[in-house]
Amino acid sequence: MHFRTGTLDDVEVIATLHTESWRSAYAGIMPGSYLDGPLLEERSALWADRLAPGRAGSGEDLLLVAEEDGAVEGFVYLARQPDGRVLLDNLHVRPARKRSGIGRLLMGRAFAWAAECHPGRAVYLEVLRDNAPAIAFYERCGGSPAREFMELLPAGFELAVIEYVWTPSAVASWN
């Protein structure tokens, strides 16, 4: 497995994997009409914005890509937030490669980056309450549930979300 920082050249492959992951993980959680709609176009616009010149590589955020034999198998995206914490906003592994260890490797590298570039800062993420496999993974990785809330998605529907947090000391010592 090879890890590298994502670039603007990765927009298409990251958006495609992001879409594939959502359609697999969120089937039965998000409306089918949304998942079957223009999700790829939405994800492409999101990643084109995140990886735009001047924004990507600023030190405030990171797209880390996991590749094997030249194929992207997963990625993680982190972004420093105005409150000083680091948001682990996306962690996706190709659905056929889930439970292969790629997600755990990405978590480790994400936490190493956060500890180095944003020392003393907590890392958190938001996960859909009905996404039991992801919740189990984050709990195995030492995340602690901090709060639960309803989130209105831009597509117009609400979903229950749980915030998981890793303290600065947990981030610095994670293995």
C-alpha positions in Angstrom: 0.0 0.0 0.0 1.3 3.4 -1.0 0.1 6.7 0.6 0.3 10.1 -1.0 -1.1 13.6 -0.7 -4.0 14.1 -3.1 -3.9 16.7 -5.8 -6.3 18.4 -8.3 -5.5 15.6 -10.7 -7.4 13.2 -8.3 -10.8 14.9 -8.5 -12.4 12.4 -10.8 -11.1 9.2 -9.1 -11.8 10.6 -5.5 -15.3 11.8 -6.5 -16.0 8.4 -8.1 -14.8 6.4 -5.0 -16.7 8.8 -2.7 -19.9 8.2 -4.7 -19.4 4.4 -4.8 -18.8 4.4 -1.1 -21.9 6.5 -0.3 -24.1 4.4 -2.5 -22.9 1.2 -0.8 -22.8 2.5 2.9 -25.9 4.7 2.8 -28.3 2.4 0.9 -31.4 2.2 3.1 -30.2 5.2 5.2 -30.4 8.0 2.6 -33.2 8.2 0.1 -32.6 6.0 -2.9 -33.7 8.9 -5.2 -30.8 10.9 -3.8 -28.2 8.2 -4.0 -29.2 7.3 -7.5 -29.4 11.0 -8.6 -26.5 13.3 -9.6 -24.4 12.3 -6.6 -21.2 11.9 -8.8 -21.6 15.5 -10.1 -22.1 16.8 -6.5 -19.0 14.9 -5.3 -17.0 16.1 -8.3 -17.8 19.7 -7.5 -16.9 19.2 -3.8 -13.5 17.7 -4.6 -12.7 20.3 -7.3 -13.3 23.0 -4.7 -11.4 21.3 -2.0 -8.4 20.6 -4.3 -8.4 23.9 -6.0 -5.1 25.8 -6.3 -4.4 27.9 -3.2 -6.6 25.8 -1.0 -5.1 22.3 -1.3 -1.8 21.9 0.6 -2.3 24.9 2.7 -1.4 23.0 5.8 -4.9 23.5 7.2 -6.3 20.4 5.4 -5.1 17.2 3.9 -6.3 14.7 1.3 -4.4 11.4 1.9 -4.8 8.8 -0.8 -4.2 5.0 -0.4 -3.1 3.3 -3.6 -2.2 -0.3 -4.4 -0.9 -1.4 -7.8 -1.7 2.1 -9.2 -5.4 1.9 -8.1 -6.9 4.2 -5.5 -8.3 2.0 -2.8 -9.2 4.6 -0.2 -8.8 8.1 1.1 -9.1 10.3 4.1 -9.7 14.1 4.2 -9.1 16.3 7.3 -9.6 20.0 7.7 -8.8 22.3 10.6 -12.0 24.0 11.9 -12.5 27.6 13.2 -12.8 26.1 16.7 -9.3 24.7 16.4 -10.3 21.1 16.2 -9.5 18.9 13.2 -12.5 17.5 11.3 -12.0 14.1 9.8 -14.6 14.8 7.1 -14.2 11.8 4.9 -12.8 8.3 5.3 -13.7 6.0 2.4 -12.4 2.7 1.3 -13.5 1.0 -1.9 -16.5 -1.2 -0.8 -14.9 -4.4 -2.0 -11.8 -3.6 0.2 -13.6 -2.9 3.4 -12.3 -4.8 6.4 -8.9 -5.2 4.7 -7.1 -2.8 7.1 -7.0 0.1 4.7 -9.3 2.3 6.8 -7.2 1.7 9.9 -4.0 2.5 8.0 -5.6 5.8 6.8 -6.7 6.6 10.3 -3.2 6.2 11.6 -1.7 8.4 9.0 -4.5 11.0 9.5 -3.8 11.1 13.2 0.0 11.4 12.6 -0.6 14.3 10.3 -3.0 16.0 12.8 -0.5 15.5 15.7 2.3 17.0 13.6 0.5 19.8 11.8 -2.0 20.7 14.5 -0.5 19.5 17.8 -2.7 19.6 20.9 -5.9 19.6 18.8 -8.7 17.1 19.1 -9.9 15.2 16.0 -13.5 14.6 15.5 -15.9 13.3 12.8 -19.6 13.0 12.2 -21.2 9.7 11.4 -24.8 8.8 10.5 -26.4 7.2 13.5 -27.8 4.4 11.3 -24.3 3.6 9.8 -23.6 0.7 12.3 -20.5 -0.6 10.5 -18.8 2.8 10.6 -19.7 3.4 14.2 -18.3 0.0 15.2 -15.1 0.9 13.3 -14.7 4.3 14.9 -15.3 2.8 18.4 -12.6 0.1 17.7 -10.3 3.0 16.7 -10.9 4.6 20.2 -13.4 7.3 19.2 -15.8 8.5 21.9 -19.3 9.6 21.1 -19.6 13.3 22.2 -23.1 14.4 21.0 -25.9 13.4 18.8 -27.9 15.8 16.6 -30.1 16.0 13.5 -28.5 17.4 10.4 -30.4 18.9 7.5 -28.5 17.9 4.3 -28.4 20.3 1.3 -30.6 17.8 -0.6 -33.4 18.6 1.8 -33.7 15.6 4.2 -32.6 15.2 7.8 -30.6 12.5 9.3 -29.4 11.7 12.9 -25.7 12.2 13.3 -23.3 11.2 16.1 -20.0 13.2 16.7 -17.0 11.0 17.7 -14.0 12.6 19.2 -10.4 11.7 19.8 -8.6 13.8 22.5 -5.2 15.5 21.6 -3.4 12.8 23.7 -5.3 10.0 21.9 -4.4 11.5 18.5 -0.7 11.8 19.5 -0.5 8.3 20.8 -2.8 6.5 18.4 -1.4 3.3 16.8 
